[in-house]
Amino acid sequence: MIVFDQLKKNDPYLRALTLAVLLGIGILVAGLWWVQIISYRHYTENQKSQSFRTVRIPAIRGKILDRQGVAIAENRPSYNVSLYLDELREEFRAEYARSRQPQWVTNSLPFWKRWLGFNPVKKQYPKQTIPQRRALEAQVRYRVASNIVQQVSTILQQPVPFTFGDFMKHYTNQLALPLPVLVNLDQQQIARLLEGSANPPGIDLEIQPTRYYPGTNLAAHVLGYLVRDNRSLEGEVADFNFRLPDYRGHVGIEGEFDAELRGKAGVKSVLVNSLGYRQSENVWMAAEPGKNVVLTIDAAIQQAAEGALQSAMAGSVRGAAVVMDPHTGDVLALASSPSFDPNLFIPRITTEEWRRLSDEKLKPQINRAMQEKYAPGSIFKVVTGLAALEIPGFDPEQKIYNPGFIRVPGRNKPIDDLAPAGDYDFHKAFIKSSNTYFITNGMKAGIESIIRLGQRLHLGERTGLLSSQETGGDLPKLAEVRRGWIAPDTAYICIGQGRLSVTPLQMAVMISSIANGGKVLWPRLVQRIEPADPNSGETIIEFPTKPPRNNLGVSERTLITTREAMLADVEEGGTGKAALVAGMKIGGKTGTAQITNPRGQIVGHTTWFASCAPFENPRWVVVVMVEEGASGGGTCAPVAAKIYRAIQKLEMEGRSAVALNTP
């Protein structure tokens, strides 16, 4: 050949050029070998990573059950309409072609083209800049999707909001996922959509589990509510391209046990094409459902307590009711009013509803049973009475004359006594709630004795029942009463006023200690955490009853005398007579605490009724508190009576053996 003939000649330049060409070919072959043989795995994985989108799949949230196994927080199917944009690509192209209006222009043709019959009129599309083309494409896609949504709206006979901004946000950021059109369809809408002979293209009816509270506002403060949160929990995959809507618990049981209830999210991969449209999907790891939380609450008693509380007075009642087992500390009802509906937070609460829940006076979000602190008023005379009965040589039958007021050293103005003037022993003073009697004997017992009893009851401390919803209240320290403490301070403590505040839950613990023989209990709200599938073999986590937190340290005689006085307060026409229930002996104590402003003026009252029943062997403790009530006897005692009647009815239906863990 000519090249090889030339190479035979001694031409160094040609030989150098030939070697350079051969070297270049060798480099190209080596590079091709490196890419195709050595690095193909790297490029294959890189291509996959560019083609796959990982999606976080929320787990089904565990149920919250009452002690009878009744679900008070569960999941129900939510029927949602979704639009798959990847199925509309042909419609997008057709609409784009229709949207580009061509122009007819007349060209000046040369002689030979005119002689051959060429048409001088030409169809021509106007030129577009890249931003103009992209804007038109966006408008075209939105128009197609909007027309389909309008068809869905016509089928469902309901307007469906659909804005350009929402569409573009989804198209730009979540093209591989279906576009949510309408969520939580009702039965009629589902029927209309399914009966449609030809549903619009790209539309699909999907079923997703969603949180549901069947009792609406039943035990709402105990349960808490959910807020949107798609973050990964500890132990889950952290890096995702997309995250489907998920929730986390906020306050209450939903918040305290969120990790257990929430379960473990799953992962699926979505294969997309070069334009970002979904091609197929595959579940890599299935979501693990959350566990169930079983409470000590009895839904029937809770409902009765909430209903009775609402009947306390006209208008919106601000108050709380607690029902407790005095032998175990199990909280059977924990009611707070006003309440709210946790369902409103799914999928998200409206601005109007949030404004209502943020009312500064009503405070519907506050759990008044344990999150607000109140002056106990005369129900604290139970503690004062215990301290007085423990005075060596104290005679409960000894009488003290009540002139209608009592003068306390260090205070110019006497303290009024609403009990009628006359002689009072312990029994009569208790049922008539005589300030004179309890201040006189409380000061004899001494403030330190009263404070020590309060400390054994753990007043001023939290119980730990729901950490995010509890206050400890206020109880003076022994160091405080040993210096700078004056007689009027003691007098006010004796009748449940002054530098003292409690919660209804703490008062339920106090009455339980009287009913059970002096044991100060830990309240219990959760019985156990169990797997959603009982056959899964997973371990059940038990929350057994704790040993007593403390002991009152008073004599049996003191406890019997106090219980008899509480019984007389209801049975013998005392201030608690409105709590009388036929067939059930109830012992209780009323209280009405004054609320004063910084100038010492009375601006309102907090009313109470604290009780236990039946007298022979107390199995129930009921404490009722109402803000701005008329009096403890007039406002709260009738509420307690309604709760006891509901309990009595449940007992007659055979519920007592299941509802209680009585020793």
SEKE-391492 format. One line per field, with one value per residue (C-alpha): residue in one letter; x, y, z. Coordinates in steps of 0.001 Angstrom, whole numbers, m for minus. Layout:
<atoms>
rest = c(A ...);
xx = c(X ...);
yy = c(Y ...);
zz = c(Z ...);
</atoms>
This chain:
<atoms>
rest = c(M I V F D Q L K K N D P Y L R A L T L A V L L G I G I L V A G L W W V Q I I S Y R H Y T E N Q K S Q S F R T V R I P A I R G K I L D R Q G V A I A E N R P S Y N V S L Y L D E L R E E F R A E Y A R S R Q P Q W V T N S L P F W K R W L G F N P V K K Q Y P K Q T I P Q R R A L E A Q V R Y R V A S N I V Q Q V S T I L Q Q P V P F T F G D F M K H Y T N Q L A L P L P V L V N L D Q Q Q I A R L L E G S A N P P G I D L E I Q P T R Y Y P G T N L A A H V L G Y L V R D N R S L E G E V A D F N F R L P D Y R G H V G I E G E F D A E L R G K A G V K S V L V N S L G Y R Q S E N V W M A A E P G K N V V L T I D A A I Q Q A A E G A L Q S A M A G S V R G A A V V M D P H T G D V L A L A S S P S F D P N L F I P R I T T E E W R R L S D E K L K P Q I N R A M Q E K Y A P G S I F K V V T G L A A L E I P G F D P E Q K I Y N P G F I R V P G R N K P I D D L A P A G D Y D F H K A F I K S S N T Y F I T N G M K A G I E S I I R L G Q R L H L G E R T G L L S S Q E T G G D L P K L A E V R R G W I A P D T A Y I C I G Q G R L S V T P L Q M A V M I S S I A N G G K V L W P R L V Q R I E P A D P N S G E T I I E F P T K P P R N N L G V S E R T L I T T R E A M L A D V E E G G T G K A A L V A G M K I G G K T G T A Q I T N P R G Q I V G H T T W F A S C A P F E N P R W V V V V M V E E G A S G G G T C A P V A A K I Y R A I Q K L E M E G R S A V A L N T P);
xx = c(0 1091 1398 3536 5576 6232 7190 9833 11533 13606 11039 11172 8291 5911 6981 6406 2946 2116 3258 1166 m1929 m1390 m789 m4016 m5945 m4375 m5410 m8973 m9145 m7728 m10212 m13084 m11902 m11701 m15197 m16868 m15081 m13624 m15990 m19282 m20537 m19915 m21758 m24583 m25141 m24893 m27516 m29765 m29364 m30407 m33417 m34752 m36499 m36806 m40091 m40739 m43932 m45509 m46444 m49990 m50251 m51059 m54410 m55110 m57494 m59377 m59211 m62116 m60375 m62517 m60563 m60617 m57952 m57721 m57294 m59885 m59573 m59402 m60560 m58562 m58627 m55161 m54037 m51151 m49452 m47299 m50471 m51230 m48143 m50052 m52686 m49911 m48380 m51714 m52680 m49243 m49624 m53042 m51729 m48992 m50867 m49103 m48688 m49216 m46532 m46095 m42607 m41131 m40188 m37648 m38901 m38139 m40078 m43079 m42803 m42813 m45926 m44502 m47044 m45774 m47915 m46082 m47198 m44717 m44600 m43411 m40015 m39930 m37240 m36539 m38386 m41390 m41483 m41273 m44012 m46297 m45579 m46460 m49723 m50592 m49975 m51993 m54852 m55021 m54851 m57361 m59869 m59597 m60054 m63117 m64564 m63948 m65674 m68696 m68843 m68579 m70914 m68447 m66048 m62426 m59794 m56941 m54498 m51635 m49228 m50099 m49851 m46427 m45109 m46010 m44855 m41502 m40757 m42760 m43431 m42767 m45657 m49402 m50920 m53505 m56766 m59281 m58955 m61384 m64326 m67653 m69733 m71843 m68797 m67111 m70236 m70437 m66804 m67009 m70293 m68906 m68884 m65701 m63631 m61179 m57698 m55057 m57619 m57436 m59252 m56719 m57187 m54877 m55151 m55722 m55980 m59508 m60976 m64415 m65473 m64600 m63651 m63815 m60690 m59140 m56718 m55567 m55099 m53519 m53443 m51227 m49259 m47674 m44107 m42378 m39019 m37388 m37264 m34233 m33470 m35153 m33562 m32842 m32264 m35289 m36155 m39811 m41780 m45474 m47529 m46922 m47732 m46244 m48049 m48298 m48956 m51076 m50649 m50095 m47070 m45719 m45784 m45254 m42291 m44287 m47496 m45811 m44206 m41383 m41653 m41107 m39268 m40288 m38412 m39968 m38337 m38575 m37665 m35473 m38347 m38999 m42275 m43006 m42381 m42766 m42319 m41103 m41359 m37912 m38963 m42531 m43656 m43979 m47239 m47107 m47982 m51219 m51313 m53852 m54982 m56530 m59265 m62754 m64389 m67896 m66907 m64936 m67987 m70171 m67694 m67470 m71235 m71814 m69198 m70933 m74142 m72510 m73689 m75101 m72698 m69158 m68005 m64387 m63561 m62292 m63376 m61165 m62285 m59689 m59423 m58241 m56547 m54433 m54178 m55700 m57188 m60587 m61574 m59682 m62065 m61340 m63686 m63859 m62436 m61594 m61874 m58483 m59937 m59666 m55883 m56116 m54855 m54313 m56322 m57838 m56865 m60368 m60361 m56871 m58003 m60870 m58533 m56228 m58904 m57154 m60127 m61537 m58122 m59577 m56107 m55279 m55854 m57443 m57340 m53579 m52149 m53708 m53308 m56089 m56638 m58329 m60559 m62386 m61547 m58097 m59812 m59421 m55666 m56175 m58556 m56007 m53383 m55805 m56926 m53271 m52769 m52047 m55174 m57328 m61049 m63133 m66274 m64987 m66927 m65703 m68036 m68329 m69602 m69686 m66107 m62677 m60037 m56466 m53479 m51657 m54738 m56914 m59965 m61612 m62033 m65682 m67260 m70175 m71309 m74107 m73078 m73045 m71026 m69138 m67382 m65315 m68311 m70518 m67668 m66779 m70276 m70953 m67381 m66722 m63682 m63553 m63208 m60546 m58472 m58529 m57518 m55214 m53211 m53080 m51675 m49149 m48284 m45367 m47679 m49948 m47001 m45561 m48887 m48889 m45377 m46425 m49214 m46544 m48422 m46271 m44821 m45731 m47067 m45388 m48637 m48292 m45064 m45976 m49378 m48745 m47969 m46878 m48890 m47575 m46905 m44758 m41452 m40718 m37878 m40364 m42745 m39908 m38984 m41064 m44272 m47177 m50428 m52694 m50578 m51317 m54989 m55398 m53548 m55926 m58911 m57163 m56332 m53165 m49852 m51276 m52417 m53247 m54571 m57730 m55509 m53579 m56847 m57908 m54678 m55410 m58943 m57627 m55228 m58171 m60180 m57477 m56124 m53358 m51449 m50390 m50456 m48821 m51580 m51456 m52770 m51154 m51582 m49432 m48063 m48890 m48157 m50795 m50755 m51219 m49735 m46519 m44661 m43494 m43107 m45899 m44576 m46449 m46789 m47628 m49092 m46281 m45802 m47271 m45409 m45728 m47899 m49947 m48533 m51763 m53667 m56565 m58760 m57946 m58827 m62094 m63163 m62418 m64277 m67309 m67325 m67137 m70106 m72077 m71349 m73478 m75863 m76741 m77620 m74124 m72695 m72326 m75942 m76527 m74194 m76637 m77265 m79800 m78190 m74640 m73077 m70839 m68434 m67245 m66120 m67074 m64899 m65249 m61987 m61914 m59920 m58541 m56763 m53477 m55499 m57126 m60542 m62555 m62957 m64252 m64434 m63110 m65565 m64808 m66284 m63903 m65422 m65182 m67685 m69041 m68371 m68007 m65223 m64368 m63747 m64244 m62800 m64498 m63146 m64946 m63667 m65483 m64167 m66603 m69111 m71680 m70395 m68903 m72172 m74360 m72223 m69848 m71683 m74525 m71886 m70321 m73774 m74301 m70931 m71730 m75102 m73385 m70910 m73778 m75492 m72300 m71957 m75496 m74544 m71690 m68847 m67401 m65312 m63644 m63409 m61539 m58470 m59786 m57713);
yy = c(0 3586 4298 1274 1995 5458 4054 1966 5146 6791 9556 10371 12847 10361 7670 10051 10929 7248 6452 9352 8104 4561 5844 7826 4798 2752 5334 5362 1569 1523 4176 2276 m897 993 2427 m720 m3374 m1820 1092 m243 m1014 2549 4036 1513 2412 6101 5698 3879 6592 9165 7071 6007 8162 6887 7546 7346 5383 6243 3333 2734 4378 2170 2384 3870 1619 2060 m566 m2456 m2655 77 2113 5808 6613 4414 4525 4486 4353 7719 7660 10164 11247 11413 12578 10710 13277 10651 9337 12752 13196 12634 15157 17635 17259 17606 20695 22214 21712 23375 26247 27237 29428 29351 32449 32548 34667 35607 35142 36914 33911 34008 33805 30122 29096 31166 29653 26127 26947 27245 28750 32063 31698 29704 28323 29430 29139 32257 31936 31634 32221 29444 31233 31831 28187 26966 29350 28115 24478 25170 26869 23998 21349 23283 23757 20017 19102 21825 20567 17057 18339 20265 17029 15386 18318 17826 14084 14613 17632 19537 22365 21228 23937 23715 26579 27105 27605 24263 22477 23906 23199 19542 19323 20866 19019 15769 14792 11119 11036 11349 14790 14856 16318 15678 13782 12023 11486 10552 7532 9424 10903 7492 6010 8809 8347 4554 4579 6941 5181 6930 8721 11361 10126 9964 9938 7179 6524 5567 4316 5481 5010 8178 8913 8952 9685 8038 9854 13256 15216 12217 12293 14779 16219 12730 11663 14863 15411 15037 17569 17154 15848 13796 13520 10119 8641 7036 3711 4660 5517 9232 10123 10184 11979 12236 11814 10997 12935 11737 12941 12980 13135 16434 16339 13706 9992 10712 12809 10839 7529 8828 6533 3423 4499 5774 2501 2331 3900 1851 2652 2313 3228 4890 4467 7664 8474 11310 13780 12761 10882 7692 4468 1860 1438 m1221 m1502 m2060 m2251 m2494 m150 m1675 m694 1066 m586 m183 1684 411 2985 2712 5063 3595 5232 4850 6543 9179 9962 10168 12495 14800 14894 15597 18343 20070 20181 22070 25467 27299 28320 27125 25270 25688 22839 19308 15941 13047 9491 7231 3770 4485 1088 1062 4687 3838 6931 5885 9314 12558 15163 18789 21421 23113 20486 20131 17614 16050 15135 18819 18482 15883 16756 20183 22570 25677 29170 29800 26668 27396 30884 29344 26921 29813 31734 33265 32836 29450 27826 24690 23191 23284 20095 21618 18298 18562 21465 24384 25040 26277 27264 24192 26122 24101 20668 21294 21215 17450 17942 20499 18087 15259 17472 18529 14961 13991 16552 14533 14455 16110 15537 15744 16178 19304 22323 25718 28675 30291 33895 34128 35278 34714 37238 36239 37948 40174 40828 43854 42553 39315 36320 35621 32277 31333 28610 29765 31065 28463 25708 23291 19992 18254 16457 19524 21818 19468 19175 22917 23830 26185 28410 29304 25703 24663 27827 27520 23853 24149 26822 24573 21739 24175 25103 22671 19714 20783 21294 17881 16251 18177 16906 13310 13887 15308 18541 21022 18120 16520 12991 12312 11167 13296 15263 17892 18604 18816 21418 20614 23381 25280 24232 26323 24761 24141 26652 29299 28822 28966 32541 35544 33541 35164 33908 35104 33047 29936 30830 31016 27729 26060 26867 26196 29752 31848 30502 27156 25743 22224 20321 18176 15128 15839 16138 12751 11294 12992 11548 8131 8143 8728 5962 3277 3561 6119 5000 7870 6394 7086 7753 5350 6122 3445 m287 m1698 m1358 m4293 m5192 m4453 m8136 m10294 m13266 m11458 m12799 m9319 m8587 m6800 m3938 m3792 m745 m2387 m547 1083 626 3488 6740 7547 7040 9677 8547 9146 6814 4595 6582 9781 8202 6700 10006 11841 9312 9448 13242 13039 10638 12988 15913 14135 11990 14410 17535 19051 21250 18143 16970 17491 14519 12104 8983 6329 2965 4302 5846 8722 10654 14046 17582 20767 23786 27332 29258 32984 34464 37919 40507 42204 44778 42050 42364 39175 38689 35108 31675 28174 25537 21928 18637 15816 12430 8643 5772 3426 4210 577 m195 2796 1776 5114 8573 11438 14991 17825 21389 24212 27720 30534 28156 29339 27037 23613 22216 23945 23512 20560 18127 17571 16831 14175 12672 12236 10520 8161 7310 6436 4233 2632 1806 271 m1839 m3109 m4084 m6203 m3853 m3435 m6604 m5581 m1879 m2149 m3865 m3845 m6022);
zz = c(0 m503 3248 3905 754 2086 5495 3887 3001 5668 6423 10187 10080 8541 11009 13947 12642 12235 15765 17132 15345 16585 20121 19998 18789 21600 24174 22837 22954 26506 27594 26047 27804 31138 30765 29434 31489 34617 35443 34155 37675 38797 35836 36163 39821 39002 36308 38761 41373 38796 37748 41163 43764 47341 49145 52894 53668 57067 59315 60543 63941 66931 68708 72120 74037 77293 80053 78448 75072 73519 70942 71774 69162 66087 62308 59581 55788 54092 50452 48455 44809 43228 39783 38114 35889 34158 32502 30990 28828 25577 26680 27526 24033 22252 24248 23665 19911 19989 22091 19634 17112 13711 11544 7770 6081 2390 1029 m2006 m4163 m6996 m10617 m11123 m7940 m8961 m12516 m10964 m8865 m5327 m2856 m1501 1670 4399 7797 10421 14227 16049 17651 21459 24002 26468 29345 27056 26002 29606 30711 27928 28821 32454 31492 29161 31835 34398 31929 31206 34912 35832 33259 34694 38254 37074 35696 39084 40750 38498 39240 43000 42938 45093 44283 44371 44988 42492 41985 39571 42485 44104 40758 39925 43408 43007 39383 40213 43448 43491 39893 40622 43126 42464 42900 45762 44499 47295 50571 52889 50560 52086 51039 48513 46814 46658 45071 42480 41523 41290 39355 36735 33371 32261 34841 33606 32592 35311 38157 40752 44041 46716 50270 53047 56823 58810 62536 63884 67309 67387 70557 69029 72172 74551 76772 74350 76912 77879 74256 72915 69159 66090 64051 60625 60855 58159 59914 60358 63834 65401 63714 60420 57091 57187 53519 51192 47982 48980 52209 52247 54836 58381 61892 65370 68679 70496 74265 75984 75322 71614 72563 75543 73652 70126 69399 70319 68581 65438 64364 61819 58387 55226 52001 48363 45204 42181 38779 36731 33147 31920 32317 35922 35296 37222 35343 38106 41830 44243 48038 49522 53151 54393 57170 60641 62403 65745 69026 70961 74264 76808 79390 82837 81639 81357 78341 79823 83087 81182 79074 82178 83897 80885 80470 84165 84131 81231 83271 86148 84985 81989 79264 78768 81897 82965 85268 85756 87137 88253 89002 90640 92137 95725 96060 92890 91850 88455 86871 85514 84206 83716 82342 81544 80173 77729 75458 71757 68937 68026 64620 63685 63465 60651 58079 59650 61786 60246 61315 62658 64814 66118 67091 69057 70816 71737 73648 76675 79002 78021 77321 75690 75231 78956 80945 84032 85897 86305 84297 86186 89900 92165 95782 97347 99719 102338 100902 102434 105810 105435 105918 108685 110391 110180 111802 114558 115294 115757 118559 121728 123862 121200 121815 118609 120704 122429 121249 120065 119849 116413 116561 112744 112391 113888 114832 114065 115726 113274 111134 111755 109907 111171 108844 108077 108891 106644 109055 111378 114800 117557 119225 116977 117571 114860 113354 113080 112050 109190 107732 108113 107041 109964 109372 113067 114203 111695 112043 115833 115912 112904 114698 117776 115637 114186 110642 110582 111258 108401 106034 106907 106038 102763 102070 102711 100213 97857 97363 95488 93442 90151 89953 86601 85021 81853 82083 79488 81059 84766 87382 90912 92579 95600 99193 101565 102616 106278 106014 104891 107809 110334 109563 108553 108922 110723 112241 109367 106954 109004 109305 105545 104981 107492 105260 101949 100975 100974 99697 98689 95346 94143 91141 91015 90439 93652 95555 94189 95593 98927 99189 98098 101035 103402 101718 101589 105120 104701 101580 99307 95790 92475 89918 86973 83488 81261 81856 79067 75548 73308 69661 67041 66076 69196 67304 66411 69437 70431 74129 75962 78084 81384 83636 86957 89916 91869 95618 97683 97280 100966 104028 105813 109127 111049 113344 112352 114755 112843 109495 110768 112332 109079 106911 109235 109007 105201 105189 107429 105087 102461 104521 107333 105404 105310 102553 100346 100612 96876 96224 97862 95721 96685 97350 97660 100760 99696 101872 100702 101415 99617 99075 97797 97399 96885 93999 94731 92603 93627 95627 97716 96099 95516 91759 91593 93180 92583 93755 94747 95820 96829 97710 97877 97868 98996 102641 103790 101313 99099 95498 93824 94378 92571 92631 90824 90377 88601 88050 88816 90381 92922 95688 96150 97445 94894 91772 92184 94457 91912 89237 91472 92099 88348 88019 90903 89377 86096 88000 89897 86626 85249 88380 87938 84383 85734 84911 88427 88398 85160 85796 89073 90436 93969 96345);
</atoms>
